[in-house]
Amino acid sequence: MGISLTKSFTALAAEFESRHPGVKVTLSFGSSKDVRTNINNGAPIDVFASSDWKNMKAVTEPLHAPAVEFATNSLAILVQSGNPKHITTLADLAKPGITVATGSPEVPIRVYTDTMLTKDGLLEKVSANYNNFAANVAGVVTYVANGGSDAGVVYRTDVLAAGSSVLGVAIPDQQNVVAHYPIAELASSKNHTLAAAFIAFVTSPDGQAILQQFGFGAG
């Protein structure tokens, strides 16, 4: 699972287990790029939930059925508690002396961030302020929370989950981008019935309600 899904999928798995006595859902989180690489290297995974379609489409292992979108997300600026650098807009990330944490190349949050900044004509200036590169979006949160960077761009759901050590700054819809999350069962799964049932639950009204509690939009 993409690491931005940690809290929501932990809740989804707990509810799924309560509805299927005796079933244990084992969750593995990381950058969608890293999870995809593990799948392509033969990791025994039944279901892959990605933070973007790019990594889903890069899975070389056959899928049992086509992937389906189950959630959407948007981006937000993350700053330290109290916002000491007074960052209120994307343009502020381009100011001299502002340090910005982001993901390593190909990590979904980096791709979404660069896409957004390109659209807004800010990529060259903001990328000059990138000073820390994380393996996943959780690492971006850590860099900002620990003071290693003044700011970072994360998913809106990460702001909700991060707690009081950081503060979120909203990005207007006209500047933002939408992150799309697909899910699919691998053909190599040894648990087709349960894997299909889990995906059905995630995409059901009850599953969608849990995702929305954590700030995700409908798929």
Protein Blocks (a to p, Z undefined) as FASTA:
>chain_A
ZZklmmmmmmmmmmmmmmmghiacddddddfklmmmmmmnopacfbdcdfbfklmmmpmb
dcfbdcddfbdcdddddddehilnopabfklmmpghiacddddehiaklmmmmmmmmmno
pmmmmmmmpcbdcfbfklmmmmmmnopafbdcddfklmmmnojmbccddddfklmccddd
dddddfklcblmlmmmmmmmmmmmklmmmmmmnopacZZ
